[in-house]
């Protein structure tokens, strides 16, 4: 009876190992798309335009816009190989919509080589190297950014992250508009930031097209490592506070979960 039990245990272990081996890099071949969806929140609550939220500083916000630019995506395999998404295709606008703006919360990275990936990297905004290439190189993206009010004049460049709405506070009981427009200023002020996130394994192959869900906590713009009070200045478009919020912006992002789907582009 003991021998039968041991044989059964070995058989189960071998079967389990064989099933697991189906997902090892040696059996992942070809290319496929990786979908990244950005789920906006404010603290522990879903971010819904027109809804009200309270910060740690007891300021109440009613948000009307939350838009930002992401760029320079890199996926990192479990053995440290970095797969850089082509720069010319790698600039995206994420928006919760509102007004005439179309809601867009998904990035599709096309033709990613097969592998097991456990990190994702990206930039918040437009890097200086890209900006210095000039308007002619990025005219199509500039036009799209204009449609989302994510540009200054060309000499000043893009707005990287925009959060707008109305607020009240203990000292300011009448509702007042606030605007956070966090960006570089041409080549003189560089607030482009990079983010690196660990995640559960995302599998890519001819028949595996994963979806990565990233939580984006807009509250971190004000309640990150740097604490910002709107009652001390409700319009922030530059200066020291913009730099502090740019650092906070890196804390907004975290991978919530990965869905290893079987959808294929082939």
Helices and strands as residue ranges (DSSP letters): H 2-21, G 25-27, E 31-42, E 45-46, E 52-54, E 60-77, E 82-84, G 87-89, E 91-95, E 106-113, E 115-124, H 128-132, H 139-147, E 161-168, E 176-182, E 193-205, E 208-209, E 211-217, H 220-223, G 230-232, E 235-236, H 239-249, G 250-252, E 253-259
